[in-house]
Amino acid sequence: MNCEKAAEFVSVLCDGERIPREVAEHLGACEECKARLNEYLQMSAQLKRMAIIAAPRRVRDVSWGPQETTKPSWWQMCRESMRRPRFAFALLLVAILSLGAGIVIVRANNSERWFQFEVRTREGVTALTGFMSAEPKEPVEPGPVITHEPEGTLAFIVRVLAGTGGSEKLGVRATWIPQNVDQSGIKEKVLGTPERDFWVIPGQRLSVPVEDYGQIEITGQLLDKLPDDQNPSEMRLYPKEGQYRLISPQVLLVDGHVLSKGGGNGLNMLTKDCFFAYYAPHNGWYIFAFNAFPGATEGKINANQVEFTLDGRSYTLVAAAPIADASVTKIWVRHHAGNRLVDDEPVSPDLDSRSHMMFGDLKYMLEHITTE
Amino acid sequence: MADDRELWERICRGDTGAFDGFYQENVSPLNGFLRQLLGNTQAAEDVAQEAFLHLWRKPNGFHPENGSLRAYLFGIARKRAAEWWRQQRSTADEQEPRKTECETESSSLIEEAFSKLGAEQRSLLWLKLVEGQSYVELAAILEIPVGPVKWRLFAAREEWRRIWHGASAGKRVAT
């Protein structure tokens, strides 16, 4: 131990904190450090005296007036006119990546840092994992995550508002709807919840209280770059076992002809309980899931292609990379006519004329699917 | 912290009595903090008032799990003080009003050295040494991670000491 190393602990000692034994031994024997300690204490005492002298002479009488009521934020207002998957779901991805693989690539090339995060329910179950820019110029607008539990439904939105000095400022909206309460309009309910700000230090656990529910926990870490299996520019050929994805660009062929192309930004880290749906303009939705579901036809996954037959016609959905690990070959498909897939999906004439995608929990989607 | 939550909940419900109590308890320390930060008694009182009003009007910005209501109030005040300084700079280039008052009221080299520290370091030292805020509360007020707080306090003390010793040497040379 030398004085240089001990100096910081002298300051810590003045703050009333414990210091290591070896530092204490050094302080006991070192005149220079003792002098520093004495001076620190002298400075502290002088500042306290100064505070007493500087104490204000009087306290103003004040009237506080009315409190402001919470208004919807600009972001909340904007969301109402946007069309996004309204129910990204448990264990699912990356609402953020799904918003724009193109954006991800650009940012990755710019050496942007990433906040890899995980949200857990009160039972410790992972409800969401994902990546967000650690220092966003503009906060992204992820869709709500809705998780069903036996006693009710938890819905939340987590996003990075800002990052500075190694800390992340998160914006969290979360609401709990008990089973005995009307379960409709969950999206509106979570969007109507005030966004709360939290500073989280990567590596530490942030507990966010949710009224009548308990706490959700958010943990995360900073990454200098996206992991190879998340970065579209360095992605592994096949997803890991149990993970599914649909990387852009996508093309939907029918009887060898292009029915629709493009359609979104790609979905990553889907799980077996998820669905994804592809919207072909003027043709409706094609719903895909990795489990059988009512009305669905069995199709085949062949690396980056899904092959299926509907009404005697042969379809192929082509993605830019393999969809599942090589051992998975089955997939179920169903067509759903109309522009709206689920009942809480907002109207957007602009998007109705373009191909796009939706993803989420299969069970939830089937409960909310619109009538054709 | 449980008391803080209860107090906050009462404030959220518009309980002026509860807020008055909080005001009476904290207005003097907050004014003291702001006086050393701004170097102007009137401005300090105005900024303190703004901070209290902000808390009263928008109590939902406080999260009991993140720290004390008092620390939250000081955090608001610190930001308002920074805004005040920005406005001052835009109206009067390079003026440093804090020195005027501090110097006239200063009776020691230590005080004088303190007044020469940057605003961030003065805030940090005042909140720790006078207000007795914990590292966690300091991190919340200053919007920095907890880890570097210790180091920043040390750096502030060293800078303060360096200026003090420099001033002492100057005095000795002058006399």
Interface residues (C-beta under 8 A of the other chain):
Chain A: A7 E8 V10 S11 V12 C14 D15 E17 R36 E39 Y40 Q42 M43 S44 Q46 L47 K48 M50 A51 I53 A54 A55 P56 V59 R60 V62 W64 G65 P66 Q67 E68 T70 T164 G165 G166 S167 P194 R196 D197 F198 W199 I201 S207 V208 P209
Chain B: G14 T16 F19 D20 Y23 Q24 V27 S28 N31 G32 R35 Q36 T41 A44 E45 Q49 F52 L53 W56 R57 K58 P59 N60 G61 H63 E65 N66 E105 S108 I110 E111 F114 L125 W126 K128 L129 V130 Y135 A139 A140 E143 I144 P145 V146 G147 P148 K150 W151 L153 F154 R157 E158 W160 R161 W164
